[in-house]
Amino acid sequence: MRSTLRTRNARTGHDALPAPRSRSSSSSSSSSTTRALAALAAGLLAVSLSACGGDDGGDDGDKGTGGGKPTVQLPKLDGQKLEVAAVFTGPELDNFQKVLDEFEKRTGATVSFVPTGNNTSTFLGTKIEGGKPPDVAFLPQVGVLHQFAEKGWIKPLGSEALAQLDKNFSDGWKDLGAYEGKQYGVYAKAANKSLVWYNSAAFEAAGVTEEPKTWDEFLRTAQTLSDAGSPAVSIGGADGWTLTDWFENVYLSQAGPEKYDQLAKHEIKWTDPSVKKALTTLADLWGKDELIAGGASGALQTEYPKSITQTFSGDTPAGMVFEGDFVAVTINGDTDAKIGSDAKVFPFPAVGDASPVVTGGDAAVALKDGKGAQALLTFLASTDAAEIWAAQGGFLSPNKEMDQGTYKDDVTREIAKALLAAGDDFRFDMSDQAPAAFGGTQGVGEWKDLQDFLKNPDDVAGAQKKLETDAAKAYGNG
């Protein structure tokens, strides 16, 4: 998931797909991945120590706002009207609009934004089959990109976009946007989905002086916060994708990269002992109402954005909230908290040998032929667009050539540097690799099964059975 400020997109009935290079399950790859993830976690651990300066984006002048010299040439598109579709809303959409504004300024085109709503693939599929697709769309699931490419619904990247992609992105991110040897997508927006954000005032009031590094330490910190009168952990359980992210982080750290890859492709069943162990670990938190803001029932009525605002605003804010770097968008846009001082961050605690790192992302693709769509993809693959977007905050890019100084705050800058340091050794969001009937649709599949498990965390065996039944049906290999 996501991801981003979203509930993920739906798709149906697509078989499990080959893993790109970044998700190789060979033992040598797993060993290098483990080392890379450990290094990445170590880099993130330095974030709250090095980021106490908070938001320093106001001193950049024109940096990242189109004021610098362009590094990519775009065609003149005077009079052309383009549509770009994505699930972005609120502050996230406002930030993306700055990128579109610069594209319009440089090309003379007019770009309209089309909101997809929660089910991006269903929305786009209807548009495509009706003969009125947008020119460009952002797809938040690898599997949806593959499905659309298989159906011939998206267009391969042109030479100019490919040149920017080759220059600015590592092979792992390029692989994620490719299908059967052709390049379709530009992962203009990435996510590090293995972070815990915390209210520094709540930690101080409870006497917590150290950030937890292990799962046991995390649970003890939660208990300390609760004992001091703070709701310990805020969970956005009304959006099932947040619960899949909880599971994926516990599972990757505890079971390891090879098992993660196997479960992602349904090569092992959800009744596997490794899944039982991960769910039992989650139950250590989910089964204790006193550690969850509003208890489990309250969490199941809390949407993702509220899980953040109730951590950094209100009379009795929660102490911690788990989710990706994109949490910064809501902190900046909907609270008065300052990142780096009021709001700090640490890596998801190590359940096994090392802290996990799960990534996500949104791939821009062309749904129409023509100069305009390709020009926008070329721009989105450039450092120019990445730097404009980064300067707004709440954004992470896998663009390895962009100026890291354009990130809005030190926290995001350190997270971005650590992500790039992992190279191609990362694990992409598991549910985003699954058929959306299992891993990407509200109210069904993994989302619903994990919501039911949050409601009744004592029934590990029942949750496993339901997960396996739904997975086998969606993957078609049960």
C-alpha positions as CSV (number, residue, x, y, z in Angstrom):
1,M,0.0,0.0,0.0
2,R,-0.1,3.2,-0.5
3,S,1.6,4.4,0.5
4,T,0.4,7.8,0.3
5,L,-2.8,9.4,1.6
6,R,-5.0,6.7,0.2
7,T,-6.9,3.6,0.5
8,R,-5.5,1.4,-2.2
9,N,-6.9,0.6,-5.6
10,A,-8.9,-2.5,-6.5
11,R,-8.3,-5.0,-9.3
12,T,-9.6,-8.5,-9.7
13,G,-8.7,-12.0,-10.9
14,H,-5.0,-11.5,-11.9
15,D,-2.5,-14.3,-11.4
16,A,0.6,-13.9,-9.3
17,L,3.3,-12.1,-11.3
18,P,7.0,-12.7,-11.6
19,A,9.1,-10.8,-9.1
20,P,11.4,-8.1,-10.4
21,R,15.1,-8.1,-9.7
22,S,14.6,-6.2,-6.4
23,R,12.6,-9.1,-5.0
24,S,14.8,-12.0,-5.9
25,S,14.5,-14.8,-3.5
26,S,17.9,-16.4,-4.0
27,S,19.9,-17.0,-0.9
28,S,22.6,-14.6,-2.0
29,S,20.1,-11.9,-2.7
30,S,18.5,-12.5,0.7
31,S,21.8,-12.2,2.4
32,S,22.7,-8.9,0.7
33,T,19.2,-7.6,1.3
34,T,19.5,-8.3,5.0
35,R,22.7,-6.4,5.1
36,A,21.3,-3.5,3.1
37,L,18.2,-3.3,5.3
38,A,20.2,-3.3,8.4
39,A,22.3,-0.5,7.0
40,L,19.1,1.4,6.0
41,A,17.7,0.9,9.5
42,A,20.9,2.2,11.0
43,G,20.7,5.3,8.8
44,L,17.1,5.9,9.9
45,L,18.1,5.5,13.5
46,A,20.1,8.6,13.1
47,V,17.2,10.7,11.9
48,S,15.8,12.0,15.2
49,L,19.4,12.7,16.4
50,S,20.3,14.7,13.4
51,A,17.0,16.3,12.6
52,C,16.3,18.4,15.6
53,G,16.5,21.5,13.4
54,G,13.0,20.8,12.2
55,D,11.6,22.3,9.0
56,D,14.3,24.2,7.1
57,G,12.5,24.5,3.8
58,G,11.8,28.2,4.1
59,D,15.4,29.2,3.4
60,D,15.7,27.6,0.0
61,G,14.5,30.6,-2.0
62,D,13.7,29.3,-5.5
63,K,15.2,25.9,-5.0
64,G,12.8,23.2,-6.0
65,T,10.1,25.7,-7.2
66,G,11.2,26.0,-10.8
67,G,13.6,28.8,-10.2
68,G,16.7,26.8,-11.1
69,K,18.0,26.1,-14.5
70,P,16.0,23.3,-16.2
71,T,17.9,20.0,-16.7
72,V,15.4,18.5,-19.1
73,Q,14.1,19.9,-22.4
74,L,10.3,19.7,-22.9
75,P,8.4,20.3,-26.1
76,K,6.1,23.2,-26.7
77,L,2.5,22.1,-26.2
78,D,0.6,25.4,-26.5
79,G,-3.1,24.8,-26.5
80,Q,-3.0,21.2,-25.6
81,K,-5.1,19.9,-22.7
82,L,-4.0,17.0,-20.6
83,E,-5.6,15.0,-17.8
84,V,-3.7,13.3,-15.1
85,A,-5.4,11.0,-12.6
86,A,-4.3,9.9,-9.2
87,V,-5.7,9.1,-5.7
88,F,-4.0,12.2,-4.2
89,T,-6.1,14.4,-2.0
90,G,-5.7,17.3,0.4
91,P,-2.2,18.5,1.1
92,E,-0.7,15.7,-1.0
93,L,-2.7,17.0,-4.0
94,D,-1.7,20.6,-3.3
95,N,2.0,19.6,-3.3
96,F,1.7,17.6,-6.6
97,Q,-0.1,20.6,-8.2
98,K,3.1,22.6,-7.8
99,V,4.8,20.0,-10.2
100,L,1.9,20.3,-12.7
101,D,2.1,24.1,-12.5
102,E,5.8,24.0,-13.5
103,F,5.1,21.6,-16.3
104,E,2.4,24.0,-17.6
105,K,4.7,26.9,-17.4
106,R,7.4,25.2,-19.4
107,T,5.2,23.6,-22.1
108,G,2.2,25.9,-22.5
109,A,-0.1,22.9,-21.9
110,T,-3.1,23.0,-19.6
111,V,-3.2,20.0,-17.1
112,S,-6.4,19.0,-15.3
113,F,-6.3,16.7,-12.3
114,V,-8.8,13.9,-12.1
115,P,-9.3,12.2,-8.7
116,T,-9.7,8.5,-8.9
117,G,-11.2,7.8,-5.6
118,N,-10.3,4.7,-3.5
119,N,-10.5,2.2,-6.3
120,T,-8.0,3.5,-8.9
121,S,-8.0,0.5,-11.2
122,T,-11.8,0.3,-11.3
123,F,-12.1,4.0,-12.0
124,L,-9.5,3.9,-14.7
125,G,-10.8,0.7,-16.2
126,T,-14.2,2.3,-16.6
127,K,-12.7,5.3,-18.3
128,I,-10.6,3.3,-20.6
129,E,-13.4,1.0,-21.7
130,G,-15.6,4.0,-22.2
131,G,-13.0,5.5,-24.6
132,K,-12.2,8.5,-22.3
133,P,-9.0,7.6,-20.4
134,P,-6.9,10.4,-18.8
135,D,-3.5,11.0,-20.5
136,V,-1.5,10.0,-17.5
137,A,-2.3,8.1,-14.3
138,F,-0.5,7.1,-11.2
139,L,-0.8,3.4,-10.3
140,P,0.0,2.5,-6.6
141,Q,0.2,-1.2,-7.2
142,V,2.8,-3.2,-9.2
143,G,0.2,-5.8,-10.0
144,V,-2.2,-3.2,-11.5
145,L,0.6,-1.9,-13.8
146,H,1.2,-5.4,-15.0
147,Q,-2.5,-6.0,-15.5
148,F,-2.9,-2.8,-17.5
149,A,0.1,-3.6,-19.6
150,E,-1.1,-7.1,-20.3
151,K,-4.5,-5.6,-21.5
152,G,-2.7,-3.1,-23.7
153,W,-4.2,-0.2,-21.7
154,I,-0.9,1.6,-21.1
155,K,1.7,2.9,-23.5
156,P,5.5,2.2,-23.3
157,L,7.8,5.0,-22.4
158,G,9.2,7.1,-25.3
159,S,12.9,7.7,-25.8
160,E,13.0,11.0,-23.9
161,A,11.3,9.5,-20.8
162,L,13.5,6.4,-21.0
163,A,16.6,8.6,-21.1
164,Q,15.6,10.4,-17.9
165,L,14.6,7.1,-16.3
166,D,18.0,5.5,-17.2
167,K,19.9,8.5,-15.9
168,N,18.0,9.0,-12.6
169,F,16.8,5.7,-11.4
170,S,18.3,2.4,-10.2
171,D,17.5,-0.9,-11.9
172,G,15.3,-2.0,-9.1
173,W,12.9,0.9,-9.5
174,K,13.0,0.5,-13.3
175,D,12.2,-3.2,-13.0
176,L,9.1,-2.4,-10.9
177,G,7.8,-0.2,-13.8
178,A,8.5,-2.8,-16.5
179,Y,6.5,-5.7,-17.9
180,E,7.6,-8.4,-20.3
181,G,10.7,-6.5,-21.4
182,K,9.0,-3.1,-21.9
183,Q,9.2,0.0,-19.7
184,Y,5.9,1.5,-18.9
185,G,6.1,3.2,-15.5
186,V,8.0,6.0,-13.8
187,Y,8.1,5.6,-10.0
188,A,8.1,9.3,-9.4
189,K,6.9,8.9,-5.8
190,A,8.2,6.3,-3.3
191,A,7.5,5.5,0.3
192,N,9.4,4.1,3.2
193,K,6.7,2.2,5.1
194,S,8.8,1.1,8.1
195,L,8.7,4.1,10.4
196,V,7.1,4.9,13.8
197,W,6.4,8.6,14.4
198,Y,6.1,9.8,18.0
199,N,4.9,12.8,20.0
200,S,8.0,14.0,21.8
201,A,6.0,15.8,24.5
202,A,4.2,12.5,25.3
203,F,7.5,10.7,25.5
204,E,8.9,13.4,27.8
205,A,5.8,13.4,30.1
206,A,6.0,9.6,30.5
207,G,9.7,9.8,31.2
208,V,10.7,7.8,28.0
209,T,14.2,8.9,27.1
210,E,15.2,6.3,24.5
211,E,13.6,5.3,21.3
212,P,12.7,1.5,21.2
213,K,14.9,-0.6,19.0
214,T,13.2,-4.0,19.4
215,W,9.7,-5.2,19.5
216,D,9.9,-6.0,23.2
217,E,11.2,-2.5,23.9
218,F,8.4,-1.0,21.8
219,L,5.8,-2.9,23.8
220,R,7.4,-1.7,27.1
221,T,7.4,1.9,25.8
222,A,3.7,1.6,24.9
223,Q,3.0,0.3,28.4
224,T,4.9,3.2,29.9
225,L,3.0,5.7,27.9
226,S,-0.3,4.1,28.8
227,D,0.6,4.0,32.5
228,A,1.4,7.8,32.3
229,G,-2.1,8.5,30.9
230,S,-1.4,8.8,27.2
231,P,-3.1,6.6,24.6
232,A,0.0,4.7,23.5
233,V,-0.4,3.7,19.9
234,S,-2.7,5.2,17.3
235,I,-3.9,2.7,14.6
236,G,-5.9,3.7,11.5
237,G,-7.7,0.4,11.4
238,A,-10.7,1.7,9.4
239,D,-8.3,1.6,6.4
240,G,-7.3,-2.0,6.0
241,W,-4.1,-1.2,4.1
242,T,-2.5,0.2,7.3
243,L,-3.0,-3.2,8.9
244,T,-1.3,-5.0,6.0
245,D,1.6,-2.7,6.6
246,W,1.8,-3.7,10.2
247,F,1.8,-7.4,9.3
248,E,4.4,-6.9,6.5
249,N,6.9,-5.2,8.8
250,V,6.6,-7.8,11.5
251,Y,6.8,-10.6,9.0
252,L,9.8,-9.3,7.1
253,S,11.8,-8.7,10.3
254,Q,10.8,-12.0,11.9
255,A,10.6,-14.5,9.0
256,G,13.2,-12.9,6.7
257,P,13.4,-11.8,3.1
258,E,13.1,-15.3,1.5
259,K,9.9,-16.2,3.3
260,Y,8.6,-12.7,2.6
261,D,9.1,-13.2,-1.2
262,Q,7.5,-16.7,-1.0
263,L,4.4,-15.4,0.8
264,A,4.2,-12.4,-1.6
265,K,3.9,-14.9,-4.5
266,H,1.8,-17.3,-2.6
267,E,4.5,-20.0,-2.9
268,I,3.8,-20.7,0.8
269,K,0.4,-20.7,2.4
270,W,-0.9,-18.3,4.9
271,T,-1.3,-21.3,7.2
272,D,2.5,-21.5,7.3
273,P,4.0,-21.5,10.9
274,S,5.8,-18.2,10.0
275,V,2.5,-16.5,9.5
276,K,1.2,-17.9,12.8
277,K,4.3,-16.5,14.5
278,A,3.9,-13.0,13.0
279,L,0.2,-12.8,13.9
280,T,0.9,-14.0,17.4
281,T,3.5,-11.2,17.7
282,L,1.0,-8.6,16.4
283,A,-1.5,-9.9,19.0
284,D,0.9,-8.8,21.7
285,L,-0.1,-5.3,20.8
286,W,-3.5,-5.6,19.1
287,G,-4.8,-7.8,22.0
288,K,-4.2,-5.1,24.6
289,D,-6.9,-2.4,24.4
290,E,-5.2,-0.3,27.0
291,L,-2.2,0.2,24.6
292,I,-4.3,1.3,21.6
293,A,-6.0,4.7,21.2
294,G,-9.7,4.0,21.6
295,G,-9.0,0.3,22.0
296,A,-9.4,-2.1,19.1
297,S,-13.0,-0.9,18.4
298,G,-11.8,2.7,18.3
299,A,-9.0,1.8,16.0
300,L,-11.4,0.0,13.6
301,Q,-13.3,3.3,13.4
302,T,-10.2,5.4,12.9
303,E,-9.2,6.3,9.3
304,Y,-5.5,6.8,8.4
305,P,-5.4,10.6,8.5
306,K,-7.1,10.7,11.9
307,S,-4.6,8.2,13.3
308,I,-2.0,10.9,12.7
309,T,-3.9,14.0,13.8
310,Q,-4.9,12.3,17.1
311,T,-1.2,11.6,17.7
312,F,0.0,15.2,17.2
313,S,-3.0,17.3,18.3
314,G,-5.8,17.4,20.9
315,D,-5.8,17.4,24.7
316,T,-4.6,13.8,25.1
317,P,-2.6,12.9,22.0
318,A,-1.4,9.4,21.4
319,G,2.2,8.7,21.9
320,M,3.0,6.8,18.7
321,V,1.7,6.1,15.2
322,F,3.1,3.7,12.7
323,E,3.2,4.4,9.0
324,G,5.5,5.7,6.2
325,D,7.4,8.8,5.5
326,F,4.1,10.3,3.9
327,V,2.8,10.8,7.5
328,A,4.7,14.1,7.2
329,V,2.1,15.4,4.8
330,T,-0.6,15.2,7.4
331,I,1.6,16.4,10.2
332,N,2.5,19.5,8.2
333,G,-1.0,20.1,6.7
334,D,-3.4,19.2,9.5
335,T,-1.5,19.8,12.8
336,D,0.6,22.5,14.4
337,A,3.4,20.0,15.2
338,K,6.9,20.7,13.9
339,I,8.7,17.7,12.4
340,G,12.0,17.2,14.1
341,S,11.0,18.7,17.4
342,D,7.3,18.0,18.2
343,A,7.1,15.0,15.8
344,K,10.1,12.6,15.7
345,V,10.6,9.3,14.0
346,F,12.4,6.0,14.5
347,P,12.7,2.8,12.5
348,F,10.1,0.1,12.9
349,P,11.4,-2.0,15.8
350,A,13.3,-5.2,15.1
351,V,11.2,-8.2,15.7
352,G,13.9,-10.5,14.4
353,D,17.6,-9.8,13.7
354,A,17.1,-6.4,12.1
355,S,14.5,-3.6,11.7
356,P,12.5,-4.2,8.5
357,V,12.2,-1.8,5.5
358,V,9.2,-2.1,3.4
359,T,8.8,0.2,0.4
360,G,5.9,1.4,-1.7
361,G,5.4,3.8,-4.6
362,D,3.2,5.3,-7.2
363,A,4.1,4.7,-10.9
364,A,3.1,7.3,-13.5
365,V,2.0,5.7,-16.8
366,A,0.6,6.9,-20.1
367,L,-2.9,5.8,-21.0
368,K,-2.9,7.7,-24.3
369,D,-0.5,8.0,-27.2
370,G,0.8,11.5,-28.0
371,K,3.5,14.1,-27.3
372,G,1.7,15.5,-24.2
373,A,1.5,12.3,-22.2
374,Q,5.1,11.4,-23.0
375,A,6.3,14.9,-22.1
376,L,4.7,14.7,-18.7
377,L,6.3,11.3,-18.0
378,T,9.7,12.7,-19.1
379,F,9.2,15.6,-16.7
380,L,8.2,13.3,-13.8
381,A,11.3,11.2,-14.4
382,S,13.6,14.3,-14.2
383,T,15.4,15.7,-11.2
384,D,13.5,19.0,-11.9
385,A,10.1,17.5,-11.0
386,A,11.5,15.5,-8.0
387,E,13.1,18.6,-6.5
388,I,9.9,20.7,-6.9
389,W,7.9,18.0,-5.2
390,A,10.5,17.4,-2.5
391,A,10.5,21.1,-1.5
392,Q,6.8,20.9,-0.6
393,G,7.3,18.2,2.1
394,G,5.7,14.8,2.7
395,F,7.4,13.3,-0.3
396,L,10.1,10.8,-1.0
397,S,11.7,10.0,-4.3
398,P,13.8,7.1,-5.6
399,N,15.4,9.6,-8.0
400,K,19.1,9.1,-7.2
401,E,20.4,12.1,-9.0
402,M,18.1,14.8,-7.5
403,D,19.5,17.4,-5.1
404,Q,18.9,16.0,-1.6
405,G,19.1,19.5,-0.2
406,T,15.7,20.3,-1.7
407,Y,13.8,18.2,0.8
408,K,11.7,20.3,3.0
409,D,13.1,19.1,6.3
410,D,16.0,17.2,7.8
411,V,13.9,14.2,8.8
412,T,12.7,13.5,5.3
413,R,16.2,14.2,3.9
414,E,17.7,11.5,6.1
415,I,15.0,9.0,5.3
416,A,15.5,9.6,1.6
417,K,19.3,9.2,1.8
418,A,18.9,6.0,3.7
419,L,16.4,4.6,1.1
420,L,18.8,5.4,-1.7
421,A,21.6,3.7,0.2
422,A,19.7,0.4,0.0
423,G,20.2,0.5,-3.8
424,D,18.2,-2.3,-5.4
425,D,18.0,-4.4,-2.2
426,F,14.6,-3.6,-0.9
427,R,11.3,-5.3,-0.3
428,F,8.2,-3.8,-2.0
429,D,4.9,-3.7,-0.2
430,M,3.6,-7.3,-0.1
431,S,-0.1,-6.5,-0.5
432,D,0.6,-4.3,-3.5
433,Q,2.2,-7.3,-5.2
434,A,-0.9,-9.4,-4.7
435,P,-4.0,-9.6,-6.8
436,A,-6.1,-6.7,-5.6
437,A,-9.0,-9.0,-4.8
438,F,-6.8,-10.2,-2.0
439,G,-4.4,-7.3,-1.2
440,G,-6.0,-4.1,-2.4
441,T,-9.7,-3.9,-2.0
442,Q,-11.6,-2.3,0.9
443,G,-13.8,-4.7,2.8
444,V,-12.5,-7.9,1.4
445,G,-9.4,-10.2,1.3
446,E,-6.4,-9.3,3.4
447,W,-7.7,-5.9,4.4
448,K,-10.9,-7.4,5.9
449,D,-9.2,-10.4,7.4
450,L,-6.7,-8.3,9.3
451,Q,-9.5,-6.0,10.5
452,D,-11.3,-9.1,11.8
453,F,-8.1,-10.2,13.5
454,L,-7.7,-6.8,15.1
455,K,-11.2,-7.2,16.4
456,N,-10.4,-10.7,17.7
457,P,-6.6,-11.2,18.0
458,D,-7.0,-14.4,20.1
459,D,-8.1,-16.3,17.0
460,V,-4.8,-16.7,15.2
461,A,-5.7,-20.0,13.6
462,G,-9.0,-18.6,12.3
463,A,-7.3,-15.6,10.8
464,Q,-4.8,-17.8,9.1
465,K,-7.5,-20.0,7.6
466,K,-9.5,-17.0,6.3
467,L,-6.3,-15.4,4.9
468,E,-5.4,-18.6,3.1
469,T,-8.9,-19.1,1.7
470,D,-9.0,-15.6,0.3
471,A,-5.4,-15.7,-1.0
472,A,-5.9,-19.0,-2.8
473,K,-9.1,-17.8,-4.5
474,A,-7.4,-14.5,-5.6
475,Y,-4.2,-16.1,-6.8
476,G,-6.0,-19.0,-8.4
477,N,-3.5,-21.5,-7.1
478,G,-5.1,-22.9,-4.0
